[in-house]
Amino acid sequence: MDPLTAAGALASAVQLFDISLRYSHEACKFLSALKHSREDGAMLERTVREVDVLIRSLRMYAAEHQRSSAPSSIHHAMLQRSITHISQHFANDMTALYKVLPRDLSTSMLNRVKFVIRRSETDKLLQRLEQRKSAATMALGIIGRMDDIQLRAGISSLENRLLEMSVEQNVALENHSRSLDTANSESQRRETEIIASLQELHNMIVQTNQEGSHCKDLLTTVQSDVSRMISLQNDSLASCQTLETAVQTNTHAITMFREAQTAGITTAISNLEAASIDALVRLVRAELRQQVEPILNNINGVTERLDNIVMDIGHKANAESLFGTRECTSISPDPKEKVEESPPSEFSPSEPDTKSTRSRGSKEIPLFSYKLKKTITGAVTLSIRLRTYRIRGQINVDSQTRFFNLQVDMIPKPWLSSKGLSAFYSSAPDHRGYYSICPSILPFNIIDGSHDVVRLLCDDDLQGFRKMLQRGQLGIRDRSVSFDLHQEALFWGAHSISLYLLRDSGYGKDFVEQNSGDADFDISQLMTHMRPTYNSFETCTSILSSYKDFLPEGKFIDISVPMGWDWFSETFRETSGSCTGDTIGFEVVNFTRVLLRYGVRLQPFVWLGGRWLKPDDDLLGNLQRDIFLMKLYIETGGSPNSLDEDRKVRYPAFGWAPPLLLALDKVVMAWVGDGSEEEASESGGRQETQSSQDNGGGEKRSGDSVGFSGDNSTREESSESMEAERDNDKRDEISALSIELLSVLISAGADVHYIHDDPSWVTVFTLTDFAEGWGIQHILAAALERCELNFAEVKLESSRRLANYHKLRGARRTGIDVEPLIQTGSSNIRQRTPRQVEEVD
């Protein structure tokens, strides 16, 4: 066979094979489509139903929108067009599908073959249906969101309308109730007036009837009375003429008699001065019973309580040795304070009323003061203020004569009475030389929370406050149960009203005297009321300046009560943040310097006060307060090595001690916990040092080798048991704050080698011995390390100084039968002490 013929035959065979493969593949596809034609038809029907449901929803929305009367917006118009396009395309697709899709695919093979042959057209229709389904779904989602927005807008508008309607309804109800009340009051007033008019008319009728019946008797009585009055007038004229004649003839005798009577009254009143405790008690008891007992005579036990108050006054006067002998109590006049004698009066003795008897150099010298505020029967508060003094530089008054002022205030509860009484009596003459025989009694109003002045104080409305004073709606002496007007103004932060009461009201001195104590003015209560004005330095300066002007000479502003600095620290710690920072805020330091400029004293650890200590569960707060106030003390120029006598009362165990020793004691209180002080006191003392020092050639001195209270084993067991009960986190915080407190003083220059030697102590000890004795040497070592010092070096130097101290001071006990030397500051004075001394072999 020819090769070309063979190649052609082979090519023909290959083409035939390819064509057969293609047709076989198409046949397979056709058979497969024919096999699954029922499933494809069912899927197409489902798609048609889904799209039909969506299209029906769109048509329902369009029909509802067309029926509604709401104005259509541009969004609704766009949606209508979109819905129209989708419906039209869906209608076209359904028409095409009607032509392609047979009526029944389950029985007729011919219908199934036709469906398979038109599969391409069916797929295109299925794609378009899916597109219509997606478009319809998106349109329905947009419609739903628009409906939600419209519904929310409708709800908000409905709420606004409901609120407006409720407000209008409330206003209408208020107007209706107000008009109803006005109508009721007017009707009651008219009814009362009508009843009163009828009653008056009835009385007039009765009176007219009575007068008509007794007219004749009245005329007869009038005639007799007229005749009798004429006779009496004639007798009076004759008596006047006789008296005038006697006066003209005996003018000199009458003048002398008048002067004798005046001198007798003056002498009798001057004898009312309190020359002894008994006289003072009798005068106070008489005045209290005269003023208080008639008002409270219906309350049981008033007389006994008044007697108890008078006895308290007598005991306090006796304790202060107020009335001693004339030689002991008399004060020689200061040669620098010479009182110029007044020139002789140019007026006659019969005219003593026109000139003051006090010279410009006269002043009051306070001797004794007493204040008491007590609640009787839970309904009436009784406030008593008693003050005795001498007057120096007043004409016709001995400078050694004692006078007293007594003021009694009765302050009832608002539910009991809206009025209170204030009685004041002074045995001293006034500036014109007159004596008071009877006390002055003034009523005042009790202010409650519903009073109009409270609103004025909250708004600091000075104009409205002065209008109330001018109209008589408020009195300058009115007060609440606890405070007077000035204290209320400070409490509510009414700065302008407070300054007005101090400077322009004319009663500033009275307000200051209400807060004055026995010797010094205590500003702790004032600082409590001034808490809203802490950040107003100008207002605080003005108020303190006004107080300073009214205080008597010799008094100064003091804050001796620990509660004042405690409140001060809490207020500023809230505003300045944490107290463990490196510095204190400038505003706090500036405000403290303002207080110090006006005499307020800030002393280390005086703010503690035994009864004002917080409970042990707030040891962290106590340490934070101490750190804050100690930093403030250093920042304002305080010395870290100061010795203040006032702390001897608060710390009797140490006497005069520097702040660093007191800080170590505070750390011991924080570490040992509750009950440590009692255990220490029962075992023989707070602490005793164990420092055995050689004397000269190496002999041990008997007074130098001592130990702390209790044995070391007991102290270690107690310390371990207490540390076992403490939480680790709290112990770490207490340790950090204790180190911070000691570091503040050490970094400021505190003497870490201080040697404590007090007459009340048997031993002499250093700060390191004190720390080791109480087991807080690690706290002191950490504080020293923070300040670049070494605990071992400090201890060595302290021991060396203690040895030198013993050599220079000598022993407290000589070993012979003489009293021990307990005053280290004197060289030749020896005093006995009840302390037993052991004999030395």
Residue pairs with C-beta under 8 A, 6 or more apart in sequence:
30 116
33 40
33 116
33 119
34 112
34 113
34 116
37 105
37 112
37 115
37 116
38 105
38 106
38 112
40 115
40 119
40 122
41 101
41 105
41 115
44 97
44 101
44 122
44 125
44 126
47 126
47 129
47 130
47 133
48 94
48 97
48 129
50 133
51 90
51 129
51 132
51 133
51 136
54 132
54 133
54 136
54 137
54 140
55 86
55 87
55 90
55 132
55 136
57 136
57 140
58 83
58 86
58 87
58 136
58 139
58 140
59 83
59 87
61 83
61 140
61 143
62 80
62 83
62 84
65 72
65 76
65 80
75 146
79 139
79 142
79 143
79 146
82 135
82 139
83 139
86 132
86 135
86 136
86 139
89 128
89 132
90 129
90 132
93 125
93 128
93 129
93 132
96 121
96 125
97 125
97 129
100 115
100 118
100 121
100 122
100 125
101 115
101 122
102 108
102 111
102 112
102 114
102 115
103 111
104 111
105 111
105 112
105 115
115 122
211 218
247 254
255 350
258 350
259 349
259 350
266 435
269 427
269 435
269 437
270 401
270 435
272 283
272 427
272 435
273 279
273 401
273 402
273 403
273 404
273 427
274 280
274 283
274 323
274 388
274 402
274 403
274 404
274 427
275 323
275 402
276 323
277 314
277 317
277 318
277 322
277 323
280 313
280 314
280 317
280 323
280 388
280 404
281 310
281 311
281 313
281 314
283 404
283 406
283 427
284 310
284 313
284 386
284 404
284 406
285 306
285 307
285 310
287 406
287 408
287 423
287 425
287 439
288 306
288 309
288 310
288 384
288 408
289 303
289 306
290 439
291 408
291 423
291 439
291 441
292 302
292 306
292 382
292 408
292 410
293 302
293 303
293 306
295 410
295 421
296 302
296 376
296 380
299 376
299 377
302 376
305 374
305 376
309 372
309 374
309 384
312 370
312 372
313 370
313 386
316 368
316 370
317 323
317 368
317 370
317 388
320 368
321 329
322 329
322 367
322 368
322 388
323 329
323 402
326 400
329 400
330 400
331 365
331 400
333 392
333 399
337 361
337 392
338 361
339 359
339 361
339 362
339 392
339 393
340 359
340 360
340 361
341 359
342 359
342 395
345 355
347 354
347 355
352 433
353 432
355 432
356 431
356 432
356 433
357 394
357 395
357 396
357 397
357 429
357 431
357 432
357 433
358 391
358 393
358 394
358 395
358 431
359 393
359 394
359 395
361 393
362 391
362 392
362 393
362 394
363 391
363 392
363 393
363 553
364 389
364 390
364 391
364 392
364 552
365 389
365 390
365 391
365 392
366 387
366 388
366 389
366 552
366 554
367 388
367 389
367 390
367 402
368 386
368 387
368 388
369 385
369 386
369 387
369 388
369 516
369 517
369 518
369 519
370 384
370 385
370 386
370 387
370 518
371 383
371 384
371 385
371 386
371 517
371 518
372 382
372 383
372 384
373 381
373 382
373 383
373 384
374 381
374 382
375 381
375 382
376 382
379 412
379 413
379 416
380 410
380 411
380 412
380 413
380 416
381 410
381 411
381 412
381 481
382 408
382 409
382 410
382 411
383 407
383 408
383 409
383 410
383 411
384 406
384 407
384 408
384 409
385 405
385 406
385 407
386 404
386 405
386 406
386 407
387 404
387 405
388 402
388 403
388 404
389 402
389 403
389 404
389 405
389 428
390 399
390 400
390 401
390 402
390 403
391 397
391 399
391 401
391 403
391 428
392 399
393 399
394 429
395 433
396 433
397 429
403 426
403 427
403 428
404 426
404 427
404 428
405 424
405 425
405 426
405 427
405 428
406 424
406 425
406 426
406 439
407 422
407 423
407 424
407 425
408 422
408 423
408 424
409 420
409 421
409 422
409 423
410 420
410 421
410 422
411 420
411 446
411 479
411 481
412 419
412 420
412 446
413 446
413 481
414 446
414 448
414 481
417 446
418 445
418 446
419 443
419 444
419 445
419 446
420 443
420 444
420 445
420 446
420 479
421 441
421 442
421 443
421 444
422 441
422 442
422 443
422 444
422 477
423 439
423 440
423 441
424 439
424 440
424 442
425 436
425 438
425 439
425 440
426 436
427 435
427 436
428 435
429 435
430 436
442 477
444 475
444 477
444 478
444 479
445 474
445 475
445 478
446 478
446 479
446 480
446 481
447 453
447 454
447 478
447 479
447 480
447 488
448 480
452 468
452 473
453 465
453 468
453 474
453 478
453 485
453 488
454 492
455 461
456 464
456 465
456 468
456 494
456 497
457 465
457 488
457 489
457 492
457 494
457 497
458 492
458 494
460 492
460 493
460 494
460 495
460 496
460 497
461 497
462 496
462 497
462 500
465 474
465 494
465 497
465 500
466 500
468 474
469 475
469 476
476 485
476 501
476 505
476 507
477 484
477 507
478 485
479 485
479 488
480 488
483 491
483 529
484 511
484 514
485 501
485 511
486 498
486 501
486 502
486 511
486 514
487 515
487 525
487 529
489 495
489 497
489 498
489 501
490 498
490 526
490 529
490 530
490 533
490 543
491 529
492 532
493 532
493 533
495 533
495 536
495 539
495 543
498 543
499 539
499 542
499 543
499 546
501 507
501 508
501 511
502 508
502 511
502 512
502 543
502 546
502 547
502 550
503 546
508 546
508 550
509 550
512 521
512 547
512 550
512 551
513 550
515 521
515 522
515 525
515 526
516 551
516 555
519 555
520 555
520 556
520 557
520 558
520 560
521 547
521 551
521 555
521 556
521 557
521 558
522 558
522 559
522 560
522 561
522 564
523 544
523 547
523 557
523 558
523 559
523 564
523 595
523 600
524 559
524 560
524 561
524 563
524 564
524 565
524 567
525 564
526 543
526 547
527 559
527 564
527 567
527 568
528 563
528 564
528 567
530 540
530 543
531 567
531 571
533 539
533 540
533 543
534 540
534 571
534 572
534 575
534 591
535 575
535 587
537 590
537 591
537 594
540 591
540 594
541 594
544 557
544 594
544 595
544 598
545 598
547 557
547 598
548 557
548 598
548 599
551 557
556 599
557 598
557 599
557 600
558 599
558 600
558 601
559 565
559 595
559 600
559 601
559 602
560 601
560 606
560 646
561 609
562 606
562 607
562 608
562 609
562 612
563 609
563 612
565 602
565 606
565 607
565 629
566 607
566 612
566 625
569 607
569 625
569 628
569 629
570 625
572 585
572 588
572 591
572 628
573 579
573 624
573 625
573 628
575 585
576 584
576 585
576 587
576 588
579 624
579 625
579 627
579 628
579 631
580 624
580 627
580 736
580 737
580 740
583 631
583 635
584 628
584 631
584 632
584 635
588 632
589 632
589 635
589 636
592 602
592 632
592 635
592 636
593 636
595 602
596 602
596 636
602 629
602 632
602 633
602 636
602 638
603 633
603 642
603 644
603 646
603 647
604 630
604 633
604 638
604 642
604 644
604 647
604 659
604 662
605 626
605 647
605 650
605 651
605 659
605 662
605 663
605 666
606 644
606 646
606 647
606 650
607 625
607 629
608 626
608 650
608 666
609 650
610 650
613 622
614 621
614 622
616 673
616 674
619 670
619 734
620 730
620 733
620 734
620 737
622 666
622 670
623 666
623 670
623 734
623 737
623 738
623 741
624 737
626 663
626 666
626 741
627 737
627 740
627 741
627 744
630 659
630 663
630 741
630 744
630 745
631 744
634 640
634 744
634 745
634 748
640 658
640 659
640 660
640 745
640 748
640 749
640 750
641 658
641 659
641 660
641 749
641 750
641 751
641 754
642 658
642 659
643 656
643 657
643 658
644 656
645 656
647 654
647 656
647 657
647 662
648 655
648 656
651 657
651 662
651 665
652 760
653 686
653 760
654 661
654 662
654 665
654 756
654 758
655 758
655 759
655 760
655 761
656 758
657 756
657 758
658 750
658 751
658 754
659 745
659 750
660 742
660 745
660 746
660 750
660 751
660 752
660 754
660 767
661 754
661 756
661 767
661 770
663 741
663 742
663 745
664 742
664 767
664 770
664 771
664 774
664 776
664 780
666 741
667 738
667 741
667 742
667 776
667 779
668 676
668 774
668 776
669 676
669 677
670 734
670 737
670 738
671 722
671 734
671 738
671 774
671 775
671 776
671 779
672 719
672 722
672 774
673 722
677 686
679 709
679 710
679 718
680 686
680 687
680 709
683 709
683 710
684 709
685 709
685 762
686 709
687 708
687 709
687 765
687 770
687 773
687 774
688 706
688 707
688 708
688 709
688 762
688 763
688 765
688 773
689 706
689 707
689 708
689 763
689 764
689 765
689 766
689 769
689 770
689 773
690 705
690 706
690 707
690 708
690 769
690 773
691 704
691 705
691 706
691 765
691 766
691 769
691 799
691 802
692 700
692 704
692 705
693 700
693 701
693 704
693 799
693 802
693 803
693 806
694 700
694 803
695 701
695 704
695 806
695 807
695 811
696 807
701 806
701 811
702 811
702 813
702 815
702 838
702 840
703 762
703 763
703 811
703 812
703 813
704 763
704 764
704 806
706 762
706 763
708 715
708 773
708 774
715 775
716 775
719 775
723 731
735 779
735 782
738 776
738 779
738 783
739 779
739 782
739 783
739 786
742 779
742 780
742 783
743 783
743 786
743 787
746 752
746 783
746 784
746 786
746 787
746 789
747 786
747 787
752 767
752 784
752 789
752 794
752 798
753 766
753 767
753 794
753 797
753 798
753 801
754 766
754 767
755 764
755 765
755 766
755 798
755 801
755 802
755 805
756 764
756 765
756 766
756 767
756 770
757 764
757 805
757 809
757 824
759 822
759 823
759 824
762 812
762 835
764 802
764 805
764 806
765 773
766 795
766 798
766 799
766 801
766 802
767 780
767 798
768 777
768 780
768 791
768 794
768 795
768 798
769 798
771 777
771 779
771 780
777 791
780 791
781 791
784 790
784 791
784 794
785 791
809 824
810 821
812 820
812 821
812 822
813 820
813 837
813 840
814 820
814 821
815 840
818 830
819 830
819 831
819 832
819 833
820 830
820 833
820 835
820 837
821 830
822 831
822 833
823 829
823 831
